[in-house]
Amino acid sequence: MSDTKKLTRTLIGKVVSDKRAKTVTVLVERRVKHALYGKIVSMSSKYHAHDEKGEYHLGDIIEITESRPLSKTKNWVVTKLVQKAAIV
């Protein structure tokens, strides 16, 4: 096989929980047009992503990639840090 790239979904979202071991909860927001009324509506989804070293924390903006199921609820892996959380 030549250069065939695997088609995996990647999403960018904000870490809303880092309390679980090796797992972060990521909130991904998207803007869609309402089917009937045509208004732009903000919709969101939460994903559990695998964070092996525990290096991502609350407020960080990260990129996650779809992977094989790692647990009952976890089938995403953190690939990179997009933006570090602001220190408050």
Secondary structure, DSSP 8 states (H G I E B T S, - for coil): --S------EEEEEEEE--STTEEEEEEEEEEE-TTT--EEEEEEEEEEE-TT----TT-EEEEEE-S--SSSEEEEEEEEEE-----
